[in-house]
Amino acid sequence: MTDKKMLLAIFPDVNPAAVGIKTLRELGIQDDHVDVISGLPITEAMMGRKKHPSHVPTIAFGGAVVGFVLGGLLAFWTPISYPINVGGQPIISGPPSVVVLFELTMLGMLLSTFVGVFLDSKFPNYEPKEYVTEVSDGKIALLIDCLGDDEDKIISALTNVGAESVRQAEAHQL
């Protein structure tokens, strides 16, 4: 049985790193075995990867529905439960009810979006993360989880497509 290794490839820019991911895919390494480490925001499309599904819109819509229901309870059920007759005015008035419905719908959507972003980004994450000092200098790093047998061909393939260095990933003291 071969052992698993973690390789770290350093690229000077986004374009060679995207070519490196394409090369790894051609070598049979799946995208879930490759992590991109960058100091700049890089989208999946820039690296030629498929888009990561996000559940934030669904969570936001659920929060809006909950807010609308709570707004309806506050705007309609409360005046019916505790009627106050004031000078022939209706118990439930339209314009104030619309304001309450709108505000609680938006509040529900805002709070659920906030929670959804944290859940979708897996925050807080207590697992140790990789830190590469070259990334602080503006370079792009690929962390590749591979089998020991594939190490030599991965190193040569990534070096050929523009990697500045490909080495075994090590734990460093910060």
Contacts in CASP RR format, 6 or more apart in sequence:
PFRMAT RR
TARGET T0000
AUTHOR 0000-0000-0000
METHOD contacts of the structure
MODEL  1
MTDKKMLLAIFPDVNPAAVGIKTLRELGIQDDHVDVISGLPITEAMMGRK
KHPSHVPTIAFGGAVVGFVLGGLLAFWTPISYPINVGGQPIISGPPSVVV
LFELTMLGMLLSTFVGVFLDSKFPNYEPKEYVTEVSDGKIALLIDCLGDD
EDKIISALTNVGAESVRQAEAHQL
2 147 0 8 1.000
2 148 0 8 1.000
2 149 0 8 1.000
3 147 0 8 1.000
3 148 0 8 1.000
4 145 0 8 1.000
4 146 0 8 1.000
4 147 0 8 1.000
4 148 0 8 1.000
5 145 0 8 1.000
5 146 0 8 1.000
5 147 0 8 1.000
5 148 0 8 1.000
5 151 0 8 1.000
5 168 0 8 1.000
6 143 0 8 1.000
6 144 0 8 1.000
6 145 0 8 1.000
6 146 0 8 1.000
6 168 0 8 1.000
6 169 0 8 1.000
7 143 0 8 1.000
7 144 0 8 1.000
7 146 0 8 1.000
7 151 0 8 1.000
7 154 0 8 1.000
7 155 0 8 1.000
7 166 0 8 1.000
7 167 0 8 1.000
7 168 0 8 1.000
7 169 0 8 1.000
8 130 0 8 1.000
8 132 0 8 1.000
8 141 0 8 1.000
8 142 0 8 1.000
8 143 0 8 1.000
8 144 0 8 1.000
8 165 0 8 1.000
8 166 0 8 1.000
8 167 0 8 1.000
8 168 0 8 1.000
8 169 0 8 1.000
9 20 0 8 1.000
9 141 0 8 1.000
9 142 0 8 1.000
9 144 0 8 1.000
9 158 0 8 1.000
9 163 0 8 1.000
9 165 0 8 1.000
9 166 0 8 1.000
10 132 0 8 1.000
10 134 0 8 1.000
10 139 0 8 1.000
10 140 0 8 1.000
10 141 0 8 1.000
10 163 0 8 1.000
10 164 0 8 1.000
10 165 0 8 1.000
10 166 0 8 1.000
11 17 0 8 1.000
11 20 0 8 1.000
11 139 0 8 1.000
11 140 0 8 1.000
11 141 0 8 1.000
11 142 0 8 1.000
11 162 0 8 1.000
11 163 0 8 1.000
11 164 0 8 1.000
12 139 0 8 1.000
12 140 0 8 1.000
12 162 0 8 1.000
12 164 0 8 1.000
13 139 0 8 1.000
13 140 0 8 1.000
14 42 0 8 1.000
14 46 0 8 1.000
14 47 0 8 1.000
14 140 0 8 1.000
16 161 0 8 1.000
16 162 0 8 1.000
16 163 0 8 1.000
17 36 0 8 1.000
17 47 0 8 1.000
17 140 0 8 1.000
17 142 0 8 1.000
18 46 0 8 1.000
18 47 0 8 1.000
18 48 0 8 1.000
19 161 0 8 1.000
19 162 0 8 1.000
20 142 0 8 1.000
20 157 0 8 1.000
20 158 0 8 1.000
20 161 0 8 1.000
20 162 0 8 1.000
20 163 0 8 1.000
21 31 0 8 1.000
21 34 0 8 1.000
21 36 0 8 1.000
21 47 0 8 1.000
21 48 0 8 1.000
21 49 0 8 1.000
21 142 0 8 1.000
22 48 0 8 1.000
23 157 0 8 1.000
23 158 0 8 1.000
23 161 0 8 1.000
24 34 0 8 1.000
24 142 0 8 1.000
24 144 0 8 1.000
24 154 0 8 1.000
24 157 0 8 1.000
24 158 0 8 1.000
25 31 0 8 1.000
27 150 0 8 1.000
27 153 0 8 1.000
27 154 0 8 1.000
27 157 0 8 1.000
29 144 0 8 1.000
29 146 0 8 1.000
29 150 0 8 1.000
29 154 0 8 1.000
31 49 0 8 1.000
31 50 0 8 1.000
33 144 0 8 1.000
33 145 0 8 1.000
33 146 0 8 1.000
34 142 0 8 1.000
34 143 0 8 1.000
34 144 0 8 1.000
34 145 0 8 1.000
35 130 0 8 1.000
35 142 0 8 1.000
35 143 0 8 1.000
36 42 0 8 1.000
36 47 0 8 1.000
36 140 0 8 1.000
36 141 0 8 1.000
36 142 0 8 1.000
36 143 0 8 1.000
37 130 0 8 1.000
37 132 0 8 1.000
37 135 0 8 1.000
37 140 0 8 1.000
37 141 0 8 1.000
37 142 0 8 1.000
37 143 0 8 1.000
38 135 0 8 1.000
38 138 0 8 1.000
38 140 0 8 1.000
38 141 0 8 1.000
39 135 0 8 1.000
39 136 0 8 1.000
39 138 0 8 1.000
40 138 0 8 1.000
42 140 0 8 1.000
44 50 0 8 1.000
44 51 0 8 1.000
44 52 0 8 1.000
45 51 0 8 1.000
54 120 0 8 1.000
55 116 0 8 1.000
55 119 0 8 1.000
55 120 0 8 1.000
56 113 0 8 1.000
56 116 0 8 1.000
56 117 0 8 1.000
56 120 0 8 1.000
59 112 0 8 1.000
59 113 0 8 1.000
59 115 0 8 1.000
59 116 0 8 1.000
59 119 0 8 1.000
59 120 0 8 1.000
60 109 0 8 1.000
60 112 0 8 1.000
60 113 0 8 1.000
60 116 0 8 1.000
61 109 0 8 1.000
62 109 0 8 1.000
62 112 0 8 1.000
63 108 0 8 1.000
63 109 0 8 1.000
63 111 0 8 1.000
63 112 0 8 1.000
64 105 0 8 1.000
64 106 0 8 1.000
64 108 0 8 1.000
64 109 0 8 1.000
64 112 0 8 1.000
66 108 0 8 1.000
66 112 0 8 1.000
67 104 0 8 1.000
67 105 0 8 1.000
67 107 0 8 1.000
67 108 0 8 1.000
67 109 0 8 1.000
68 101 0 8 1.000
68 104 0 8 1.000
68 105 0 8 1.000
70 104 0 8 1.000
70 108 0 8 1.000
71 100 0 8 1.000
71 101 0 8 1.000
71 104 0 8 1.000
71 105 0 8 1.000
72 97 0 8 1.000
72 100 0 8 1.000
72 101 0 8 1.000
72 104 0 8 1.000
74 100 0 8 1.000
74 104 0 8 1.000
75 92 0 8 1.000
75 96 0 8 1.000
75 97 0 8 1.000
75 100 0 8 1.000
75 101 0 8 1.000
76 92 0 8 1.000
76 97 0 8 1.000
79 91 0 8 1.000
79 92 0 8 1.000
80 91 0 8 1.000
80 92 0 8 1.000
83 91 0 8 1.000
84 91 0 8 1.000
85 91 0 8 1.000
130 143 0 8 1.000
130 169 0 8 1.000
131 172 0 8 1.000
131 174 0 8 1.000
132 141 0 8 1.000
133 172 0 8 1.000
134 141 0 8 1.000
135 141 0 8 1.000
139 164 0 8 1.000
142 158 0 8 1.000
143 169 0 8 1.000
144 154 0 8 1.000
146 154 0 8 1.000
154 166 0 8 1.000
155 166 0 8 1.000
158 166 0 8 1.000
159 166 0 8 1.000
END
